[in-house]
Every structure is written in structure tokens, then in C-alpha cells.
Amino acid sequence: MRSLISILDLDVVEINELISTANDIIDNPKKYSEACHGKKLATLFFEPSTRTRLSFEAAMYELGGNVIGFSEAQSSSAAKGESVADTAKTISCYADIIAMRHPKEGAPLVASMNASIPVINAGDGGHNHPTQTLADLLTIHREKGGFDNLTVGLCGDLKFGRTVHSLIEALSRYNNIKFVLISPDELKLPSYIKKDVLKKHNIEYKQVSTIEEVIGELDILYMTRVQRERFFNEEDYLRLKDTYILTPEKLSGAKADLSVMHPLPRVNEISVAIDKDPRACYFKQVLYGKYMRMALILKLLEVTV
């Protein structure tokens, strides 16, 4: 039995296998429509989610399985003080696999250590969000044909963004990847990720403060929200916030085949005017997330089709 807590739990060969399965699901959906017949997914969401929870549920239904679970902590025995470990042991009696989101970093790991069924980390605090990274990787693979020789711009909140951290870890294992880190000083990529991932793997990167100065170099622009609550004072936030809103004007110097990505939800950091631009990929990411979760469920349940 195996769980997925971090994207690093999967090696490059396994990620490529998941991408291959997801592509086959896209091409041959009927082939997989009863693959998980009689299986149950438990969605244990201790904090709000739209895309992740519903895509897990859609994934299981489209595999012919069923879904049980809850969408907020107050709907569970956690409201009575039940531990994550006891919840995991209990749910193991009812379901075949768990997808868990929790505000506390490490909670899905604790669940996986106590469950007798596979546990998928669907986001734990500011720590990990491996299935979002799988969605990102499938998007990049379908847009670019692979992962080598790409210049990837990461823009916005690089300090607290768990999706950014996981994506850097995943892409760092491929050849000739370059990162351009676009953020205000207050939200720069943490030094430990630069040391433990970028410098350790000898990956080229640079830090800049505006989108415009690097837009022409990028193959991928991965946008995230600059969050008001991360700033020490309102003046700094108001001074900087518009710098990191992507507009058609800022895209004017970009490559024709740039891929604009965003883990969503979007607030105002990408102008809605860009939604019709063929380079906008963020709603494709949502769809690809469902297919990658389908592939992952099959892998962890050891279902062959």
C-alpha cells in the first residue's frame, strides 16, 4: 500500500507513467469508465476547496467508483476533538482510498501512518499540494511536449505559495530548466528552497521585480496571487499590487507560444481580457487536474485497465 504526501514521493519514471495514463484517459474515456467499480473514495476536507475536492469526486465518478466524505471540519468528528489518526483509522473501515486537505502541515502524513488504505495529500497548510503539481505537469507536457529546456517564470507570492514550491521541486529533476523568480522583496522564494533545490541541482535562476523586464524570455509564466495579508503595512501592498497584475499590455512582448498558468482561484492578478488569449492555460489546468487524479487513483489502488 502506498500514499502520496509530497511530489517527491514520485520519481520521474512514475510521473511520466501517470502522464501517459492521463493522456490515454483523455483519448479513451470509455475504456476507464468502470475501472473503479465497487471502490469508494473518501474526501476528507477540513478546509474549503472548490477545484481540488470536486475534481477528486469527478475523477472517482468517471472511473465508475463512489465518493463519501465531508467538505468542512465542522461536518466531522474533528469538531468533537477527534484526532487525525483516529479519523484515518475509522475511514479505513469504510473506503478504499482517502483524499485529505487539512490546514495543519503534516496532517495527511499522520493520516497515512495510521490508515490501512492509501492517503492522497490534497493540500496541507503552506506545505505541499502534490496533485496540483501533477495537474501543472500534465499542462506543461501537453503544451510543450516535455519538460526539458524550458524557461519558467514564477510570479507573485513565491514565499508562501505551496504550489510554486512543489512545482520547483518537480521541474528541478529535468534537463536545462531555468527559473525566473518575479516577486516583491517581501514575497521572495525562501532561501532554503534556493539552497536545497536550485543550488543543489545547479539550476540557473534569477530574481527580478517586474514582469515586463523578462516576459520575452519565458516559455511558461506561472502566476500566483500577491496576498494583502502577507504585507506588514498597507502602503507597501498598495504600492506593489498592480505590478503583479498580468494585462494584455504586459503580454505584448511575450513569445507567441508562451503558456500562462495559474493554480486558481484567481482574484485580480490576471486580467479577464487574457482569458480569450490562446496562451491562457489556467482553465485547461483545471481539466487536466481531473485526469491526473484519475491516473493517480488507479495507480494507488493498483488497478490495471
Buried (B, 14 or more C-beta within 10 A) or exposed (E): EEBBBBBBBBEEEEBBBBBEBBBBBBEEEEEBBEBBEEBBBBBBBBBEBEBBBBBBBBBBBBBBBBBEBBBEBEEBEBEEEEBBBEBBBBBBEEBBBBBBBBEEEBBBBBBBEBBEBBBBBBBBBEBBBBBBBBBBBBBBBBBBEEBEEBBBBBBBBBBBBBBBBBBBBBBBBBEEBBBBBBBBEBBBBEEEBBEEBBEEBEBEBEBBBEBBEBBEBBBBBBBBBBBEEBBEEEEBBEEBBEBBBBEEEBBEEBBEEBBBBBBBEBEEBBBEEBEEBEBBBBEBBBBBBBBBBBBBBBBBBEBEB
